[in-house]
Amino acid sequence: MSHYCYILTTMSQEKLIKMVSDGDANGVGKGHVYYTTYNNKNKKDPSKKYQAKKYNPVARTHTVYKQKKK
């Protein structure tokens, strides 16, 4: 079983969000996908999308990931 399938089968589907990387300054690693869960009840501004800095293995550095629709 691949890592992607394992994550989707072990996480609750209704709380699962898809995060896509913007890439580094040169655009390396753009489009890399990361799945996580997020509690929308604690969101300060509901109109804003969730974003976080995560490690991007393609760019080999920390890049900004923004929430996208599944």
Sequence and secondary structure as in RCSB ss.txt:
>XXXX:A:sequence
MSHYCYILTTMSQEKLIKMVSDGDANGVGKGHVYYTTYNNKNKKDPSKKYQAKKYNPVARTHTVYKQKKK
>XXXX:A:secstr
  HHHHHHHHS GGGEEEEEE   TT TTTT EEEEE  GGG S TTS  EEEEEETTTTEEEEEEEE  
